[in-house]
Amino acid sequence: KEGLKAIERSDYFFASKKFSEAEILLPQSQWAAKSALMVGYCFYSINFYTEAISNLKRFTKTYPASKNLDYAHYLIAMSYYEQILNEEKDIEPLLKSKESIEFFLKEYPDTDYAIDLKYKLELVINQLAAKEISIARYYIKNKKWIAAINRLKVVVEDYDNTIFIEEA
C-alpha cells in the first residue's frame, strides 16, 4: 500500500524501495511477483533504465509463469528504446532495442503492446539506416570511396524499406 501511495505522489524511487521490501517479506504470496514487476516499472518511470532492465530480467527469470510476463518484456524493450539518442551516437542501444522488440513481437504478437512496438521497430530500423548513411557521408567526405560504397550497400540490402534508400 505504501508503494502504491508513493506512485500516486510520483515518488517512484521510494515506491521501488517499498515494493522490494514487499517482495522480500512476502516471497510465497501473489504479491511477490507483482511487487517485483512494480520495482522495474518504478525504475523505468524515473528513467533509471539500466536498473529497470536488470530488475525486469530478474522478474522474468524468477517468475516465468507470471501472467504479466508480456508487460515485463514490453518494459525491457521500452527501456532499451528510450536510451536511443540519434544516429550520430553509440549504436549499442539501437541494436539492443531492435533485438528486444523483435523478441517481444515473436513471443507476444497478439498483445496490445505489440502494436506500439511494431511502430517503434520501424523507427529503430530507420535509425540504423540513418547510422549507416551518416558513416557513409563521413567516408565520402574523406574520399574513402570503397568504405562509403560498402556502407551504402548495407542500406540498399538491409534497409530497403526505409526513407534512406533513395539517398543510398
DSSP file (Angstrom, degrees, kcal/mol; ACC not computed):
  #  RESIDUE AA STRUCTURE BP1 BP2  ACC     N-H-->O    O-->H-N    N-H-->O    O-->H-N    TCO  KAPPA ALPHA  PHI   PSI    X-CA   Y-CA   Z-CA
    1    1 A K     >        0   0    0      0, 0.0     4,-2.3     0, 0.0     5,-0.2   0.000 360.0 360.0 360.0 -39.1    0.0    0.0    0.0
    2    2 A E  H  >  +     0   0    0      1,-0.2     4,-2.1     2,-0.2     5,-0.1   0.895 360.0  51.6 -64.0 -38.5    2.9    2.4    0.8
    3    3 A G  H  > S+     0   0    0      2,-0.2     4,-1.9     1,-0.2    -1,-0.2   0.911 110.5  47.7 -63.8 -43.1    4.4    1.7   -2.6
    4    4 A L  H  > S+     0   0    0      2,-0.2     4,-2.0     1,-0.2    -2,-0.2   0.891 111.3  50.7 -66.3 -39.0    1.1    2.5   -4.4
    5    5 A K  H  X S+     0   0    0     -4,-2.3     4,-1.4     1,-0.2    -1,-0.2   0.887 108.4  52.8 -64.5 -38.0    0.7    5.7   -2.4
    6    6 A A  H  <>S+     0   0    0     -4,-2.1     5,-3.3     1,-0.2    -2,-0.2   0.881 107.2  51.9 -65.3 -37.5    4.2    6.7   -3.3
    7    7 A I  H ><5S+     0   0    0     -4,-1.9     3,-1.7     3,-0.2    -1,-0.2   0.911 105.3  55.3 -64.3 -41.0    3.4    6.1   -7.0
    8    8 A E  H 3<5S+     0   0    0     -4,-2.0    -1,-0.2     1,-0.3    -2,-0.2   0.838 110.2  46.1 -59.8 -31.7    0.3    8.4   -6.7
    9    9 A R  T 3<5S-     0   0    0     -4,-1.4    -1,-0.3    -5,-0.1    -2,-0.2   0.414 117.6-117.1 -87.1   0.7    2.7   11.1   -5.3
   10   10 A S  T < 5S+     0   0    0     -3,-1.7     2,-1.1    -4,-0.2    -3,-0.2   0.761  72.2 138.2  64.9  27.8    5.1   10.4   -8.2
   11   11 A D     >< +     0   0    0     -5,-3.3     4,-2.1     1,-0.2    -1,-0.2  -0.642  18.2 161.9 -98.7  73.0    7.8    9.3   -5.7
   12   12 A Y  H  >  +     0   0    0     -2,-1.1     4,-2.5     1,-0.2    -1,-0.2   0.801  66.3  57.6 -69.4 -31.1    8.9    6.3   -7.7
   13   13 A F  H  > S+     0   0    0      2,-0.2     4,-1.6    -3,-0.2    -1,-0.2   0.944 110.8  42.8 -65.9 -46.1   12.2    5.8   -6.0
   14   14 A F  H  > S+     0   0    0      1,-0.2     4,-2.2     2,-0.2    -2,-0.2   0.899 113.1  54.4 -64.0 -40.1   10.5    5.4   -2.6
   15   15 A A  H  X S+     0   0    0     -4,-2.1     4,-2.7     1,-0.2     5,-0.2   0.910 105.0  52.8 -61.1 -42.0    7.9    3.2   -4.2
   16   16 A S  H  X S+     0   0    0     -4,-2.5     4,-2.2     1,-0.2    -1,-0.2   0.891 108.6  51.1 -61.8 -37.5   10.6    0.9   -5.7
   17   17 A K  H  X S+     0   0    0     -4,-1.6     4,-2.1     2,-0.2    -1,-0.2   0.918 111.3  47.2 -63.9 -43.5   12.1    0.5   -2.2
   18   18 A K  H  X S+     0   0    0     -4,-2.2     4,-2.3     2,-0.2    -2,-0.2   0.883 111.8  49.9 -67.9 -38.7    8.7   -0.4   -0.7
   19   19 A F  H  X S+     0   0    0     -4,-2.7     4,-2.2     2,-0.2    -1,-0.2   0.883 109.4  52.1 -67.7 -36.8    7.9   -2.9   -3.5
   20   20 A S  H  X S+     0   0    0     -4,-2.2     4,-2.0    -5,-0.2    -2,-0.2   0.918 110.1  49.0 -62.3 -42.9   11.4   -4.5   -3.0
   21   21 A E  H  X S+     0   0    0     -4,-2.1     4,-2.8     1,-0.2     5,-0.2   0.910 109.3  52.5 -62.0 -42.1   10.6   -4.9    0.7
   22   22 A A  H  X S+     0   0    0     -4,-2.3     4,-2.0     1,-0.2    -1,-0.2   0.900 108.4  50.3 -62.4 -40.9    7.2   -6.4   -0.1
   23   23 A E  H  < S+     0   0    0     -4,-2.2    -1,-0.2     1,-0.2    -2,-0.2   0.907 113.9  45.2 -64.2 -40.1    8.8   -9.0   -2.3
   24   24 A I  H  < S+     0   0    0     -4,-2.0    -2,-0.2     1,-0.2    -1,-0.2   0.909 116.7  44.3 -69.4 -42.2   11.3   -9.9    0.3
   25   25 A L  H  < S+     0   0    0     -4,-2.8    -2,-0.2     1,-0.2    -1,-0.2   0.761 123.0  35.4 -75.4 -25.5    8.8  -10.1    3.2
   26   26 A L    ><  +     0   0    0     -4,-2.0     3,-1.4    -5,-0.2     6,-0.4  -0.427  69.0 152.3-125.0  57.4    6.1  -12.0    1.2
   27   27 A P  T 3  S+     0   0    0      0, 0.0    -1,-0.1     0, 0.0    -2,-0.1   0.772  74.9  42.8 -65.6 -27.3    8.1  -14.4   -1.0
   28   28 A Q  T 3  S+     0   0    0     -3,-0.1     2,-0.1     4,-0.1    -5,-0.0   0.382  99.0  91.7 -99.1   4.0    5.5  -17.1   -1.3
   29   29 A S  S X> S-     0   0    0     -3,-1.4     3,-1.0    -6,-0.1     4,-0.6  -0.434  87.8-109.6 -96.1 170.9    2.5  -14.8   -1.8
   30   30 A Q  H 3> S+     0   0    0      1,-0.2     4,-1.1     2,-0.2     3,-0.1   0.707 114.8  66.6 -67.0 -19.7    0.9  -13.5   -5.0
   31   31 A W  H 3> S+     0   0    0      1,-0.2     4,-2.7     2,-0.2    -1,-0.2   0.697  84.3  71.5 -77.7 -19.4    2.2  -10.1   -4.1
   32   32 A A  H <> S+     0   0    0     -3,-1.0     4,-2.4    -6,-0.4    -1,-0.2   0.956 101.8  41.3 -62.4 -50.8    5.9  -11.1   -4.5
   33   33 A A  H  X S+     0   0    0     -4,-0.6     4,-2.2     2,-0.2    -1,-0.2   0.915 116.4  49.4 -64.8 -42.5    5.7  -11.3   -8.3
   34   34 A K  H  X S+     0   0    0     -4,-1.1     4,-2.2     1,-0.2    -1,-0.2   0.905 111.8  49.2 -63.3 -40.3    3.6   -8.1   -8.6
   35   35 A S  H  X S+     0   0    0     -4,-2.7     4,-1.8     2,-0.2    -1,-0.2   0.910 109.1  51.8 -65.0 -42.0    6.0   -6.3   -6.3
   36   36 A A  H  X S+     0   0    0     -4,-2.4     4,-1.4     1,-0.2    -2,-0.2   0.905 111.2  47.9 -61.9 -41.3    9.0   -7.4   -8.4
   37   37 A L  H  X S+     0   0    0     -4,-2.2     4,-2.2     1,-0.2    -1,-0.2   0.898 108.8  54.1 -65.1 -40.3    7.3   -6.1  -11.5
   38   38 A M  H  X S+     0   0    0     -4,-2.2     4,-2.7     1,-0.2    -1,-0.2   0.813 101.3  59.1 -66.7 -29.7    6.5   -2.8   -9.9
   39   39 A V  H  X S+     0   0    0     -4,-1.8     4,-2.3     2,-0.2    -1,-0.2   0.948 108.3  45.7 -61.3 -47.5   10.1   -2.3   -8.9
   40   40 A G  H  X S+     0   0    0     -4,-1.4     4,-2.3     1,-0.2    -2,-0.2   0.902 112.6  50.8 -60.9 -42.2   11.0   -2.5  -12.6
   41   41 A Y  H  X S+     0   0    0     -4,-2.2     4,-2.4     2,-0.2    -1,-0.2   0.910 109.0  51.5 -62.3 -42.8    8.1   -0.2  -13.5
   42   42 A C  H  X S+     0   0    0     -4,-2.7     4,-1.2     2,-0.2    -2,-0.2   0.927 110.9  46.9 -62.0 -45.2    9.2    2.4  -10.9
   43   43 A F  H  <>S+     0   0    0     -4,-2.3     5,-2.7     1,-0.2     3,-0.4   0.903 112.2  50.9 -64.2 -39.3   12.8    2.4  -12.2
   44   44 A Y  H ><5S+     0   0    0     -4,-2.3     3,-1.6     1,-0.2    -1,-0.2   0.902 106.1  56.5 -61.0 -40.6   11.5    2.8  -15.8
   45   45 A S  H 3<5S+     0   0    0     -4,-2.4    -1,-0.2     1,-0.3    -2,-0.2   0.763 109.5  44.2 -66.2 -26.5    9.3    5.7  -14.7
   46   46 A I  T 3<5S-     0   0    0     -4,-1.2    -1,-0.3    -3,-0.4    -2,-0.2   0.163 118.5-108.4-104.8  18.8   12.2    7.7  -13.3
   47   47 A N  T < 5S+     0   0    0     -3,-1.6     2,-1.3     1,-0.2     3,-0.2   0.736  74.2 139.1  64.4  26.0   14.5    6.9  -16.3
   48   48 A F     >< +     0   0    0     -5,-2.7     4,-2.4     1,-0.2    -1,-0.2  -0.618  23.0 165.1 -92.2  71.3   16.8    4.5  -14.4
   49   49 A Y  H  >  +     0   0    0     -2,-1.3     4,-2.9     1,-0.2     5,-0.2   0.857  65.2  52.9 -66.5 -38.7   16.8    2.3  -17.5
   50   50 A T  H  > S+     0   0    0      1,-0.2     4,-2.3     2,-0.2    -1,-0.2   0.928 113.7  44.1 -62.3 -44.4   19.7    0.1  -16.5
   51   51 A E  H  > S+     0   0    0      2,-0.2     4,-2.6     1,-0.2     5,-0.2   0.882 113.0  52.4 -66.4 -38.6   18.2   -0.7  -13.1
   52   52 A A  H  X S+     0   0    0     -4,-2.4     4,-2.8     2,-0.2     5,-0.2   0.944 110.9  46.6 -62.3 -48.0   14.8   -1.2  -14.8
   53   53 A I  H  X S+     0   0    0     -4,-2.9     4,-2.6     1,-0.2     5,-0.2   0.925 112.8  50.0 -60.9 -45.3   16.2   -3.7  -17.3
   54   54 A S  H  X S+     0   0    0     -4,-2.3     4,-1.9    -5,-0.2    -1,-0.2   0.929 114.7  43.2 -59.3 -47.6   18.1   -5.6  -14.6
   55   55 A N  H  X S+     0   0    0     -4,-2.6     4,-2.2     1,-0.2    -2,-0.2   0.881 114.4  50.0 -68.0 -38.4   15.1   -5.9  -12.3
   56   56 A L  H  X S+     0   0    0     -4,-2.8     4,-2.2    -5,-0.2    -1,-0.2   0.872 109.8  50.3 -70.6 -35.9   12.7   -6.8  -15.1
   57   57 A K  H  X S+     0   0    0     -4,-2.6     4,-1.6    -5,-0.2    -1,-0.2   0.896 110.7  50.2 -66.5 -38.6   15.1   -9.5  -16.4
   58   58 A R  H  X S+     0   0    0     -4,-1.9     4,-2.8    -5,-0.2     5,-0.2   0.905 108.7  53.1 -63.1 -40.2   15.3  -10.9  -12.8
   59   59 A F  H  X S+     0   0    0     -4,-2.2     4,-2.8     1,-0.2    -2,-0.2   0.921 107.1  50.9 -59.2 -45.2   11.5  -10.8  -12.7
   60   60 A T  H  < S+     0   0    0     -4,-2.2    -1,-0.2     1,-0.2    -2,-0.2   0.825 115.7  42.2 -66.0 -30.2   11.2  -12.9  -15.9
   61   61 A K  H  < S+     0   0    0     -4,-1.6    -1,-0.2    -5,-0.1    -2,-0.2   0.866 118.7  43.5 -80.9 -37.9   13.6  -15.5  -14.6
   62   62 A T  H  < S+     0   0    0     -4,-2.8    -2,-0.2     1,-0.2    -3,-0.2   0.848 126.5  29.4 -77.0 -34.8   12.2  -15.6  -11.1
   63   63 A Y    ><  +     0   0    0     -4,-2.8     3,-1.7    -5,-0.2    -1,-0.2  -0.526  66.6 156.7-125.5  64.0    8.5  -15.6  -12.1
   64   64 A P  T 3  S+     0   0    0      0, 0.0    -1,-0.1     0, 0.0    -2,-0.1   0.658  75.6  53.4 -67.9 -14.1    8.4  -17.3  -15.5
   65   65 A A  T 3  S+     0   0    0     -3,-0.1    -5,-0.1     3,-0.0    -2,-0.0   0.327  79.4 129.5-100.1   7.5    4.7  -18.3  -15.1
   66   66 A S    X   -     0   0    0     -3,-1.7     3,-1.1     1,-0.1     4,-0.2  -0.311  60.7-138.5 -64.2 142.9    3.5  -14.8  -14.3
   67   67 A K  T 3  S+     0   0    0      1,-0.2     3,-0.3     2,-0.1    -1,-0.1   0.596 103.4  60.5 -75.2  -9.5    0.6  -13.6  -16.3
   68   68 A N  T 3>  +     0   0    0      1,-0.2     4,-2.0     2,-0.1    -1,-0.2   0.151  67.8 110.1-101.7  17.3    2.4  -10.2  -16.6
   69   69 A L  H <> S+     0   0    0     -3,-1.1     4,-2.3     1,-0.2     5,-0.2   0.875  75.3  55.3 -61.3 -37.9    5.4  -11.6  -18.4
   70   70 A D  H  > S+     0   0    0     -3,-0.3     4,-2.1     1,-0.2    -1,-0.2   0.898 107.0  50.1 -62.7 -39.4    4.5   -9.8  -21.6
   71   71 A Y  H  > S+     0   0    0      2,-0.2     4,-2.6     1,-0.2    -1,-0.2   0.891 108.5  52.6 -66.5 -38.4    4.4   -6.5  -19.7
   72   72 A A  H  X S+     0   0    0     -4,-2.0     4,-2.0     1,-0.2    -2,-0.2   0.929 111.4  45.8 -62.3 -44.7    7.8   -7.1  -18.2
   73   73 A H  H  X S+     0   0    0     -4,-2.3     4,-2.4     2,-0.2    -1,-0.2   0.857 110.6  54.4 -67.3 -33.8    9.3   -7.8  -21.7
   74   74 A Y  H  X S+     0   0    0     -4,-2.1     4,-2.7    -5,-0.2    -2,-0.2   0.933 108.7  48.0 -62.8 -46.0    7.5   -4.7  -23.0
   75   75 A L  H  X S+     0   0    0     -4,-2.6     4,-2.3     2,-0.2    -2,-0.2   0.859 110.0  52.9 -64.6 -34.7    9.1   -2.6  -20.3
   76   76 A I  H  X S+     0   0    0     -4,-2.0     4,-2.0     2,-0.2    -1,-0.2   0.952 111.2  46.0 -62.9 -48.4   12.5   -4.1  -21.1
   77   77 A A  H  X S+     0   0    0     -4,-2.4     4,-2.5     1,-0.2    -2,-0.2   0.909 113.8  48.7 -60.4 -42.5   12.1   -3.2  -24.8
   78   78 A M  H  X S+     0   0    0     -4,-2.7     4,-2.8     2,-0.2    -1,-0.2   0.865 107.0  56.1 -66.9 -35.7   10.9    0.3  -23.9
   79   79 A S  H  X S+     0   0    0     -4,-2.3     4,-0.5     2,-0.2    -1,-0.2   0.907 111.5  42.9 -64.3 -40.8   13.9    0.8  -21.6
   80   80 A Y  H >< S+     0   0    0     -4,-2.0     3,-1.0     1,-0.2     4,-0.3   0.920 113.9  52.4 -67.1 -42.9   16.3    0.0  -24.4
   81   81 A Y  H >< S+     0   0    0     -4,-2.5     3,-1.7     1,-0.3    -2,-0.2   0.897 103.8  56.3 -60.4 -42.1   14.2    2.1  -26.8
   82   82 A E  H 3< S+     0   0    0     -4,-2.8    -1,-0.3     1,-0.3    -2,-0.2   0.681  98.8  62.6 -66.4 -17.2   14.3    5.1  -24.5
   83   83 A Q  T << S+     0   0    0     -3,-1.0     2,-0.4    -4,-0.5    -1,-0.3   0.508  75.5 110.8 -87.0  -3.9   18.1    5.1  -24.5
   84   84 A I    <   +     0   0    0     -3,-1.7     3,-0.1    -4,-0.3     7,-0.1  -0.570  39.5 173.9 -72.7 127.0   18.4    5.7  -28.2
   85   85 A L        -     0   0    0     -2,-0.4     2,-0.3     1,-0.4    -1,-0.2   0.872  49.7 -57.1 -97.7 -74.8   19.8    9.2  -28.8
   86   86 A N    >   -     0   0    0      4,-0.2     3,-1.5    41,-0.0    -1,-0.4  -0.949  53.0 -84.6-161.1 178.5   20.4    9.7  -32.5
   87   87 A E  T 3  S+     0   0    0     -2,-0.3    47,-0.0     1,-0.3     4,-0.0   0.670 120.0  62.3 -69.4 -15.0   22.3    8.2  -35.4
   88   88 A E  T 3  S+     0   0    0      2,-0.0    -1,-0.3    46,-0.0     3,-0.1   0.655  98.6  68.0 -82.0 -15.3   25.5   10.1  -34.5
   89   89 A K  S <  S-     0   0    0     -3,-1.5    -5,-0.0     1,-0.2     0, 0.0  -0.128 102.7 -41.4 -96.1-169.0   25.8    8.4  -31.1
   90   90 A D        -     0   0    0      1,-0.1     4,-0.4    -2,-0.0    -5,-0.3  -0.203  42.0-148.9 -56.7 139.0   26.5    4.8  -29.9
   91   91 A I  S  > S+     0   0    0      1,-0.2     4,-2.2     2,-0.1     3,-0.4   0.645  79.1  87.1 -85.5 -16.1   24.8    2.0  -31.9
   92   92 A E  H  > S+     0   0    0      1,-0.2     4,-2.7     2,-0.2     5,-0.3   0.893  86.6  50.0 -56.8 -46.2   24.5   -0.4  -29.0
   93   93 A P  H  > S+     0   0    0      0, 0.0     4,-2.2     0, 0.0    -1,-0.2   0.879 110.9  52.0 -60.8 -34.0   21.1    1.0  -27.7
   94   94 A L  H  > S+     0   0    0     -3,-0.4     4,-2.5    -4,-0.4    -2,-0.2   0.938 112.0  44.5 -64.2 -46.3   19.8    0.7  -31.2
   95   95 A L  H  X S+     0   0    0     -4,-2.2     4,-2.5     2,-0.2    -1,-0.2   0.911 115.5  46.6 -67.0 -42.9   20.8   -2.9  -31.6
   96   96 A K  H  X S+     0   0    0     -4,-2.7     4,-2.5    -5,-0.2     5,-0.2   0.886 112.7  50.8 -66.7 -37.8   19.6   -3.9  -28.1
   97   97 A S  H  X S+     0   0    0     -4,-2.2     4,-2.5    -5,-0.3     5,-0.2   0.938 111.3  47.6 -63.3 -46.9   16.3   -2.1  -28.7
   98   98 A K  H  X S+     0   0    0     -4,-2.5     4,-2.6     1,-0.2     5,-0.2   0.924 113.1  49.0 -59.8 -45.5   15.8   -3.9  -32.1
   99   99 A E  H  X S+     0   0    0     -4,-2.5     4,-2.1     1,-0.2    -2,-0.2   0.921 113.7  44.4 -62.2 -46.0   16.7   -7.3  -30.5
  100  100 A S  H  X S+     0   0    0     -4,-2.5     4,-2.2     2,-0.2    -1,-0.2   0.861 114.1  49.5 -71.4 -34.2   14.3   -6.9  -27.6
  101  101 A I  H  X S+     0   0    0     -4,-2.5     4,-2.7    -5,-0.2     5,-0.2   0.929 111.4  48.9 -68.1 -44.4   11.5   -5.5  -29.7
  102  102 A E  H  X S+     0   0    0     -4,-2.6     4,-1.8    -5,-0.2    -2,-0.2   0.889 110.8  51.5 -62.3 -38.6   11.8   -8.4  -32.2
  103  103 A F  H  X S+     0   0    0     -4,-2.1     4,-2.6    -5,-0.2     5,-0.3   0.940 111.2  47.7 -60.6 -47.1   11.8  -10.9  -29.3
  104  104 A F  H  X S+     0   0    0     -4,-2.2     4,-3.4     1,-0.2    -2,-0.2   0.933 111.1  49.8 -60.9 -46.4    8.6   -9.3  -28.0
  105  105 A L  H  < S+     0   0    0     -4,-2.7    -1,-0.2     1,-0.2    -2,-0.2   0.816 113.3  47.6 -65.2 -29.6    6.9   -9.4  -31.4
  106  106 A K  H  < S+     0   0    0     -4,-1.8    -1,-0.2    -5,-0.2    -2,-0.2   0.909 120.9  35.3 -74.5 -43.0    7.9  -13.0  -31.8
  107  107 A E  H  < S+     0   0    0     -4,-2.6    -2,-0.2     1,-0.2    -3,-0.2   0.827 132.9  23.7 -82.1 -33.5    6.7  -14.1  -28.4
  108  108 A Y    ><  +     0   0    0     -4,-3.4     3,-1.2    -5,-0.3     6,-0.2  -0.442  68.4 149.6-132.4  59.1    3.7  -11.9  -27.9
  109  109 A P  T 3  S+     0   0    0      0, 0.0    -1,-0.1     0, 0.0    -4,-0.1   0.738  71.3  52.9 -69.4 -22.1    2.4  -10.8  -31.3
  110  110 A D  T 3  S+     0   0    0     -3,-0.1     2,-0.2     4,-0.1    -5,-0.1   0.152  85.3 106.2-103.5  20.1   -1.3  -10.5  -30.4
  111  111 A T  S X> S-     0   0    0     -3,-1.2     4,-0.7     1,-0.1     3,-0.6  -0.542  79.4-116.1 -94.8 164.3   -0.9   -8.2  -27.4
  112  112 A D  H >> S+     0   0    0      1,-0.2     4,-0.9    -2,-0.2     3,-0.6   0.838 115.7  59.8 -64.2 -32.3   -1.8   -4.5  -27.2
  113  113 A Y  H 3> S+     0   0    0      1,-0.2     4,-2.3     2,-0.2    -1,-0.2   0.793  92.1  68.2 -67.5 -26.8    1.8   -3.7  -26.6
  114  114 A A  H <> S+     0   0    0     -3,-0.6     4,-2.3     1,-0.2    -1,-0.2   0.850  93.5  57.4 -62.8 -34.9    2.8   -5.3  -29.9
  115  115 A I  H <X S+     0   0    0     -4,-0.7     4,-1.4    -3,-0.6    -1,-0.2   0.937 109.7  44.2 -61.2 -46.4    1.0   -2.5  -31.9
  116  116 A D  H  X S+     0   0    0     -4,-0.9     4,-2.0     1,-0.2    -2,-0.2   0.916 114.3  49.3 -63.9 -44.1    3.2    0.1  -30.2
  117  117 A L  H  X S+     0   0    0     -4,-2.3     4,-2.4     1,-0.2    -1,-0.2   0.796 103.4  59.6 -72.0 -27.4    6.4   -1.9  -30.6
  118  118 A K  H  X S+     0   0    0     -4,-2.3     4,-1.5     2,-0.2    -1,-0.2   0.927 109.0  45.4 -62.6 -42.9    5.8   -2.6  -34.3
  119  119 A Y  H  X S+     0   0    0     -4,-1.4     4,-1.6     1,-0.2    -2,-0.2   0.920 113.2  49.4 -64.2 -44.4    5.8    1.2  -34.8
  120  120 A K  H  X S+     0   0    0     -4,-2.0     4,-2.4     1,-0.2    -2,-0.2   0.838 104.9  58.6 -66.5 -32.9    8.9    1.6  -32.7
  121  121 A L  H  X S+     0   0    0     -4,-2.4     4,-2.6     1,-0.2    -1,-0.2   0.902 103.5  52.5 -63.0 -40.2   10.7   -1.1  -34.6
  122  122 A E  H  X S+     0   0    0     -4,-1.5     4,-2.2     1,-0.2    -1,-0.2   0.904 109.8  49.0 -60.7 -40.7   10.2    0.8  -37.8
  123  123 A L  H  X S+     0   0    0     -4,-1.6     4,-2.2     2,-0.2    -2,-0.2   0.904 110.5  50.4 -65.3 -41.0   11.7    3.8  -36.1
  124  124 A V  H  X S+     0   0    0     -4,-2.4     4,-2.4     2,-0.2    -2,-0.2   0.918 110.2  49.7 -62.9 -44.1   14.7    1.8  -34.8
  125  125 A I  H  X S+     0   0    0     -4,-2.6     4,-2.3     1,-0.2    -1,-0.2   0.895 109.9  51.5 -63.5 -39.5   15.3    0.4  -38.3
  126  126 A N  H  X S+     0   0    0     -4,-2.2     4,-2.5     1,-0.2    -1,-0.2   0.899 109.3  50.7 -62.2 -39.7   15.2    3.9  -39.7
  127  127 A Q  H  X S+     0   0    0     -4,-2.2     4,-2.2     2,-0.2    -2,-0.2   0.892 108.6  51.4 -65.4 -39.1   17.7    5.0  -37.1
  128  128 A L  H  X S+     0   0    0     -4,-2.4     4,-1.9     2,-0.2    -2,-0.2   0.909 111.5  47.3 -63.7 -41.0   20.0    2.0  -38.1
  129  129 A A  H  X S+     0   0    0     -4,-2.3     4,-2.4     1,-0.2    -2,-0.2   0.905 110.2  52.8 -64.8 -40.6   19.8    3.1  -41.7
  130  130 A A  H  X S+     0   0    0     -4,-2.5     4,-2.7     1,-0.2    -2,-0.2   0.875 106.3  54.2 -61.9 -37.1   20.5    6.7  -40.7
  131  131 A K  H  X S+     0   0    0     -4,-2.2     4,-2.3     2,-0.2    -1,-0.2   0.929 109.0  47.5 -61.9 -45.9   23.6    5.5  -38.9
  132  132 A E  H  X S+     0   0    0     -4,-1.9     4,-2.4     1,-0.2    -2,-0.2   0.910 113.0  48.6 -62.7 -42.1   24.9    3.7  -42.0
  133  133 A I  H  X S+     0   0    0     -4,-2.4     4,-2.7     2,-0.2    -2,-0.2   0.907 109.7  52.9 -63.6 -42.3   24.2    6.8  -44.1
  134  134 A S  H  X S+     0   0    0     -4,-2.7     4,-1.8     2,-0.2    -2,-0.2   0.910 111.3  45.3 -60.4 -43.8   25.9    9.0  -41.6
  135  135 A I  H  X S+     0   0    0     -4,-2.3     4,-2.3     2,-0.2    -1,-0.2   0.903 111.4  53.2 -67.2 -40.7   29.0    6.8  -41.7
  136  136 A A  H  X S+     0   0    0     -4,-2.4     4,-2.6     1,-0.2    -2,-0.2   0.905 106.8  52.4 -61.1 -41.2   28.9    6.7  -45.5
  137  137 A R  H  X S+     0   0    0     -4,-2.7     4,-2.8     2,-0.2    -1,-0.2   0.902 107.6  52.4 -60.6 -40.9   28.8   10.5  -45.6
  138  138 A Y  H  X S+     0   0    0     -4,-1.8     4,-1.7     1,-0.2    -1,-0.2   0.935 111.1  46.5 -59.8 -46.4   31.9   10.6  -43.4
  139  139 A Y  H  <>S+     0   0    0     -4,-2.3     5,-3.3     1,-0.2    -2,-0.2   0.894 112.1  50.4 -64.6 -39.5   33.7    8.3  -45.7
  140  140 A I  H ><5S+     0   0    0     -4,-2.6     3,-1.5     3,-0.2    -1,-0.2   0.921 108.4  52.7 -63.5 -43.2   32.6   10.3  -48.8
  141  141 A K  H 3<5S+     0   0    0     -4,-2.8    -1,-0.2     1,-0.3    -2,-0.2   0.851 113.8  43.3 -59.9 -34.9   33.8   13.5  -47.1
  142  142 A N  T 3<5S-     0   0    0     -4,-1.7    -1,-0.3    -5,-0.2    -2,-0.2   0.249 116.2-115.7 -96.4  11.5   37.2   11.9  -46.5
  143  143 A K  T < 5 +     0   0    0     -3,-1.5     2,-0.9     1,-0.2    -3,-0.2   0.846  66.3 145.0  58.6  38.8   37.3   10.3  -50.0
  144  144 A K     >< +     0   0    0     -5,-3.3     4,-2.2     1,-0.2    -1,-0.2  -0.727  20.4 172.4-102.3  78.0   37.2    6.8  -48.8
  145  145 A W  H  >  +     0   0    0     -2,-0.9     4,-2.6     1,-0.2     5,-0.2   0.854  68.2  49.4 -65.1 -42.1   35.1    5.5  -51.7
  146  146 A I  H  > S+     0   0    0      2,-0.2     4,-2.4     1,-0.2    -1,-0.2   0.931 112.8  47.6 -65.6 -44.9   35.1    1.8  -51.1
  147  147 A A  H  > S+     0   0    0      1,-0.2     4,-1.9     2,-0.2    -1,-0.2   0.902 112.9  49.8 -62.3 -40.6   34.2    2.1  -47.4
  148  148 A A  H  X S+     0   0    0     -4,-2.2     4,-2.5     2,-0.2    -2,-0.2   0.924 110.3  49.6 -63.7 -44.8   31.4    4.5  -48.4
  149  149 A I  H  X S+     0   0    0     -4,-2.6     4,-2.5     1,-0.2    -2,-0.2   0.902 108.6  53.3 -61.9 -40.7   30.1    2.2  -51.0
  150  150 A N  H  X S+     0   0    0     -4,-2.4     4,-1.5     2,-0.2    -1,-0.2   0.904 110.5  46.8 -62.0 -40.9   30.1   -0.7  -48.5
  151  151 A R  H  X S+     0   0    0     -4,-1.9     4,-1.4     2,-0.2    -2,-0.2   0.908 113.1  48.5 -66.7 -41.7   28.0    1.3  -46.0
  152  152 A L  H  X S+     0   0    0     -4,-2.5     4,-2.2     1,-0.2    -2,-0.2   0.847 106.5  57.6 -67.5 -33.2   25.6    2.4  -48.7
  153  153 A K  H  X S+     0   0    0     -4,-2.5     4,-2.7     1,-0.2     5,-0.3   0.879 102.0  55.7 -63.2 -37.6   25.3   -1.2  -49.9
  154  154 A V  H  X>S+     0   0    0     -4,-1.5     4,-3.1     2,-0.2     5,-0.7   0.912 108.0  48.5 -60.5 -42.6   24.2   -2.2  -46.4
  155  155 A V  H  X5S+     0   0    0     -4,-1.4     4,-1.6     3,-0.2    -2,-0.2   0.935 113.3  46.7 -63.2 -45.8   21.4    0.3  -46.6
  156  156 A V  H  <5S+     0   0    0     -4,-2.2    -2,-0.2     1,-0.2    -1,-0.2   0.895 122.0  35.7 -64.3 -40.5   20.3   -0.9  -50.0
  157  157 A E  H  <5S+     0   0    0     -4,-2.7     3,-0.2    -5,-0.2    -2,-0.2   0.890 131.6  23.8 -82.7 -40.6   20.4   -4.6  -49.0
  158  158 A D  H  <5S+     0   0    0     -4,-3.1    -3,-0.2    -5,-0.3     3,-0.2   0.727 128.8  36.0-101.9 -24.4   19.2   -4.5  -45.4
  159  159 A Y    ><< +     0   0    0     -4,-1.6     3,-1.5    -5,-0.7     5,-0.2  -0.240  66.4 136.5-126.0  44.9   17.2   -1.3  -45.0
  160  160 A D  T 3  S+     0   0    0      1,-0.3    -1,-0.1    -3,-0.2    -4,-0.1   0.583  70.0  58.6 -73.0  -9.1   15.4   -1.1  -48.4
  161  161 A N  T 3  S+     0   0    0     -3,-0.2    -1,-0.3     4,-0.0     2,-0.1   0.259  89.9  96.1-100.1  11.8   12.1   -0.1  -46.8
  162  162 A T  S X  S-     0   0    0     -3,-1.5     3,-1.1    -7,-0.2     4,-0.2  -0.453  88.2-109.1 -97.4 172.0   13.4    3.0  -45.1
  163  163 A I  T 3  S+     0   0    0      1,-0.2     4,-0.4    -2,-0.1     3,-0.3   0.574 112.2  67.5 -73.8  -8.4   13.4    6.6  -46.1
  164  164 A F  T 3> S+     0   0    0     -5,-0.2     4,-2.2     1,-0.2    -1,-0.2   0.444  70.8  91.7 -92.9  -0.4   17.2    6.4  -46.7
  165  165 A I  T <4 S+     0   0    0     -3,-1.1    -1,-0.2     1,-0.2    -2,-0.1   0.888  84.2  52.5 -64.3 -39.4   17.0    4.0  -49.7
  166  166 A E  T  4 S+     0   0    0     -3,-0.3    -1,-0.2    -4,-0.2    -2,-0.1   0.932 111.0  46.3 -63.2 -45.3   16.9    6.9  -52.3
  167  167 A E  T  4        0   0    0     -4,-0.4    -1,-0.2     1,-0.3    -2,-0.2   0.897 360.0 360.0 -64.4 -38.6   20.0    8.6  -50.9
  168  168 A A     <        0   0    0     -4,-2.2    -1,-0.3   -16,-0.1    -2,-0.2   0.514 360.0 360.0 -65.1 360.0   21.8    5.3  -50.7
